[in-house]
């Protein structure tokens, strides 16, 4: 917990209470942390890795809501736990994860009693709103091939293990469309495709 910006600003008593009640966890890649409709009972504070949060429509298609990474905390997880409300999306570990699980009851107590923790939570919501606004702009104004290439470029690793259907859920389109676009990228020499894997040969010049 010491890795989070708000921790050093808490009172010694609050710091000790948080450390005593936090549980260090490791989560393997592809693990579902919670599903849409679940009511979360603990809140994850992530210290390593990246999580994808998506929402599924009634027709079965999914669309990416946001990612959260180390040093961040998931707004969907927080809202569900704090209000005992169904989660509005599903969270999947995109990488191996490390972090701390903290009971929602303790977080609710901190949120009421500690101004520094309140500030951290509100900052998380502001950052999330900014990222959501950028995502809406991308969906509205950026072509699908550019969105797909930008998603590929967002990965530091040159080898991405994922299916075309999973990418379609992230981008918000069909598997057939993703397969067609990826084959086009492969013909241009930008990527190399194999089963459940994309190898990046040449990065694009698109802004991330």
Residue pairs with C-beta under 8 A, 6 or more apart in sequence:
1 7
1 18
1 19
1 22
1 45
1 100
2 8
3 47
3 70
3 71
4 45
4 71
4 120
5 71
5 120
6 116
6 117
6 119
6 120
7 15
7 18
9 116
10 18
10 110
10 114
10 116
10 117
11 114
14 110
14 113
14 114
14 117
17 106
18 102
18 106
18 110
21 102
21 103
21 106
22 45
22 100
22 101
22 102
23 42
23 100
23 101
23 102
24 98
24 99
24 100
25 44
25 97
25 98
25 99
25 100
25 101
26 96
26 97
26 98
27 33
27 49
27 93
27 96
27 97
27 98
27 99
28 93
28 96
28 97
29 93
29 94
29 95
29 96
29 97
30 92
30 93
31 92
31 93
31 97
32 90
32 91
32 92
32 93
33 44
33 51
33 77
33 91
33 92
33 93
34 40
34 77
34 80
34 87
34 90
34 91
35 87
35 90
36 55
36 56
36 86
36 87
36 88
36 89
36 90
37 86
37 87
38 80
38 86
38 87
39 80
39 81
39 84
39 85
39 86
39 87
40 77
40 80
40 81
40 87
40 104
41 81
41 103
41 104
42 81
42 101
42 102
42 103
42 104
43 73
43 74
43 77
43 78
43 81
43 82
43 101
43 102
43 103
43 104
43 107
44 73
44 74
44 77
44 99
44 100
44 101
45 73
45 99
45 100
45 102
46 68
46 69
46 70
46 71
46 72
46 73
46 74
46 97
46 98
46 99
47 70
47 71
47 98
47 99
47 100
48 70
48 96
48 97
48 98
48 99
49 69
49 70
49 93
49 94
49 95
49 96
49 97
49 98
49 99
50 67
50 68
50 69
50 70
50 93
50 94
50 95
51 67
51 68
51 69
51 74
51 91
51 92
51 93
51 94
51 97
52 64
52 67
52 91
52 92
52 94
52 170
53 64
53 65
53 66
53 67
53 68
53 74
53 76
53 89
53 90
53 91
53 92
54 62
54 63
54 64
54 65
54 89
54 90
54 92
54 169
54 170
55 62
55 63
55 65
55 88
55 89
55 90
56 62
56 90
57 63
61 168
61 169
61 172
61 174
62 90
62 169
62 170
62 172
63 169
63 172
64 135
64 169
64 170
64 171
64 172
65 76
65 88
65 89
65 132
65 135
66 128
66 131
66 132
66 135
67 94
68 74
72 124
72 127
73 121
73 124
74 91
75 124
75 125
75 128
76 87
76 88
76 89
76 91
77 87
77 91
78 107
78 121
78 124
79 85
79 88
80 86
80 87
80 88
81 104
81 107
82 104
82 107
82 108
82 111
110 117
111 117
111 118
111 121
138 147
138 150
139 147
139 172
142 150
144 171
144 173
144 177
144 181
145 181
145 184
146 206
147 171
148 167
148 171
148 178
148 181
148 182
148 185
149 185
149 190
149 204
149 206
150 204
150 206
150 207
150 208
151 167
151 170
151 171
152 160
152 185
152 191
152 198
152 200
152 204
153 203
153 204
153 206
153 208
154 208
155 200
158 199
158 200
159 197
159 198
159 199
159 200
160 197
160 198
160 199
160 200
161 196
161 197
162 196
162 197
162 198
163 196
164 175
164 178
164 179
164 182
165 175
165 178
167 178
167 182
168 174
168 175
168 177
168 178
171 178
182 191
182 193
182 198
183 193
185 191
186 192
186 193
189 201
189 202
190 200
190 201
190 202
190 204
191 198
191 199
191 200
191 201
191 202
192 198
192 199
192 201
193 199
